[in-house]
Amino acid sequence: MLRQAQHDISSKIVYVYILTNPTRTVLYIGVTNDLTRRLFEHSEGRGNVEKFTGKYQADLLIYFELCADAPQAIAREKQLKGWTRSKKEIDLETWEG
């Protein structure tokens, strides 16, 4: 039964998302299976210095993409986190553009 539950979780659509703060000085990259809930959690944690997004007020969604499953989303998250800040900014301009 546990194996089936894990399979069900990993077969859901998963989001990779990027948040920033009002001055666009930080970027936060995350993964979730419920983007609306996760954005609410980030906004509720605003000002909580124990959390990255709270400390830097990074709760503004600037990009998201869908992945077919959790392993794909995690791989994409790691890829994006490995990029330099300038590459992320150039690609965000292209994606928004």
C-alpha positions, 0 to 999 in steps of 0.5 A: 500500500505504501508503494502505491501511495508514493506512486500516486504522489509522484504522478501528480503534476508538480510546479517549479516556481520562482519568487522575488521580493518587492525590490527584486533583489532576491530570487527563491526557487521552489517545488510544490504540487499545490501552487496556490497553497504554497504561495499562501504559505509564503505570504503568511510567513512574510517577516518570519526571519527564520524562513528565507522567504519571510526574511527577504519578503520573497512572496511575489510569483514571477515564474512557474512551470509544470512538470509531469512528476516530482523527480522531473520538478526536483531536477529542474529546480536543481538546474535553475538553482545552479544557474548564475543570477545573471542567467536567471534574469536573462531567462526570466526576461525571455520567458516574460517577454 
